[in-house]
Amino acid sequence: MLIILFLTIERQLGADSVWYPWLRLLPEKPRTPLFYSEAEVAELRGTSLEHSVGLQKRGLAEQWQRLEPACQDLLRKAGASTTQVSFEDFMWAHAMFWSRSQSFPRWTQEAGEMVVSAEEGMVPGLDFCNHKEHSTAKWTIFGTPGLEVDELGQPSAMPTQVALVCPRQQAPSPGQEITIDYGDKSNEQLLLNYGFAQPNNMDDVLTIMCPVSPPEDRDDVLTARLNLLLSRGLMPRLFLPAKLLDGRPTRTGKDRSLRLPEEVEEILKIFVMVPKQLSAEVVSELEPEPAQNTLDAVEESGERMAVLTTLVGLLELKHLQLEGESGTGSLEADMKLIEAEANHEGKRTPDARWACLIYRSSQKRIAREYLIRAREELGAEMNRMRELQQRQ
């Protein structure tokens, strides 16, 4: 937040800022959804990002209410020609920071040992590098924290140098753009922070929020479920990664069965626990050595059916939100728009709309595929349950 406030103030100083040569090169209007028009936000209908953008804007507005007086005071002390600064200026600084910052290692000493943590920072110049998967150029750090000193003569906690490097044989030609790989990020992260989305992004993730009533409307059972989630470091939301849909290689091709992250399985199990089992799990969490609750084959199959039924319901709801009347239409309609753009048919799609199109079409594709596999898995589990019951 300090750097965001710093950017807000330095931009207001204009040519009087020592950072002016860099600041004047930054875009006036960020491309992120925070700055979308109403028509552009409508391109995100039904997605989790539509909800996130609203929450983020409200959160920033609350922060600005607290920071505005301090910002005006700092501008006055800096001798600025005006202390008028707006919420839009603060949002601009927020967008610049999160679209251009990097996570750098920071070393601190704890109990005589060096401990490494991550700290966000900006490096003017490096921030102009766009993203490209598997780019040969990358940034790296030099300097030994704790052994070298900073400009104040104190032992440095951060690297003393940051540099762009690449293999000599793959160095860019004069005039060629230098790109770096931003890392494994979902399209939601890319669009929210950088303003673009990547086609065929295998790091994409579908986010599903589990329906939870407001605190004043929750009964004891739901409260116990949420407390159990929190005690295990979980939240009532599911992250379904696209890469798990790729399938595992087998002798006859690829295994297309449903694969879920362990955290998703655990969250769903907590939501389908019967009250008696839920109470036992809550008590177990309080014991030094939690008891291992075992289920017989029929109970295990019943639990699996409940998990899959809940998952199918959540995916059907997500599918409806994305492609129903309140969403942005079918996946097929989106794919036609993408194909037309690829074939240069008609008027070029504006950048914001194109980014939304790539993002939401990927969300629809992931939701559909998980729904198909969850339904198949549920059918198979129902058959297994019938077989188990016939043996008894």
Secondary structure, 3 states (H helix, E strand, C coil): CHHHHHHHHHHHHHHHCCCHHHHCCCCCCCCCHHHCCHHHHHHHCCCHHHHHHHHHHHHHHHHHHHHHHHHHHHHHHCCCCCCCCCHHHHHHHHHHHHHHCEEEEEEEEECCEEEEEEEEECCCCHHHCEECCCCCCEEEEECCCCCCECCCCCECCCCCEEEEECCHHHCCCCCCCCEECCCCCCHHHHHHHHCCCCCCCCCCEEEEECCCCCHHHCCHHHHHHHHHHHHCCCCCEEEEEHHHHCCEEECCEEECCCCCCHHHHHHHHHHHCCHHHHHHHHHHHHCCCCCCCCCCHHHHHHHHHHHHHHHHHHHHHHHHHHHCCCCCCCHHHHHHHHHHHHCCCCCCCCHHHHHHHHHHHHHHHHHHHHHHHHHHHHHHHHHHHHHHHHHC
